[in-house]
Amino acid sequence: DAKTTQPPSMDCAEGRAANLPCNHSTISGNEYVYWYRQIHSQGPQYIIHGLKNNETNEMASLIITEDRKSSTLILPHATLRDTAVYYCIVRPGGSSNTGKLIFGQGTTLQVKP
Amino acid sequence: DAGVTQSPTHLIKTRGQHVTLRCSPISGHKSVSWYQQVLGQGPQFIFQYYEKEERGRGNFPDRFSARQFPNYSSELNVNALLLGDSALYLCASSLGTSDYNEQFFGPGTRLTVL
């Protein structure tokens, strides 16, 4: 399973864009990049996922480099409620569809007033 | 629509006891996964069930077992509890098991072993 590397913590000013990086240099061709976040004492919440192309939804944008070895999650206008641990996950693909999500340590994003 | 529900929310047990945790998936979802989250760590995969069959198992001892019922709800059982089993136990449901079935997590059950 591909491994991801994220910075342990980041700060962001309220109203500014939060850019959370993730390295996944061993990703294989059929593996997706998923982002989840976990607000204190709650279950993880799905944010977005992508394979090759950049993706955008109502919560965030996902930018994946052309070689797919890294990605960036962008929260365009961070609010205090976006303070959470953000997990970048590479989902096992192909015939090993067990649904297993491999969580690392994640990035603790602190949005400050 | 109701999300994933888990019961109980909190539980206190002593070493050597056993515990049963319950999960009800989102209506229409046929897959349930269980995760253990120790304080300060990311969730660790324990099991996945789909259509009542085990589809995946993480690196956990045989003291951990699970099953899925015809209505797609699920139970996680842990026998001979150890102090190290103290954790937040998360259940996630999805439509199926493919790569593009996003998983929806419940609020978790906080288990404390004394």
Interface residues (C-beta under 8 A of the other chain):
Chain A: N30 E31 Y32 Y34 Q42 G43 P44 Q45 Y46 H49 V85 Y87 R91 P92 G93 N97 T98 G99 K100 L101 I102 F103 G104 Q105 G106
Chain B: V4 S31 S33 Y35 Q41 G42 P43 Q44 F45 Q48 Y50 R55 G56 G58 L90 A92 S94 T97 S98 D99 Y100 N101 E102 Q103 F104 F105 G106 P107 G108
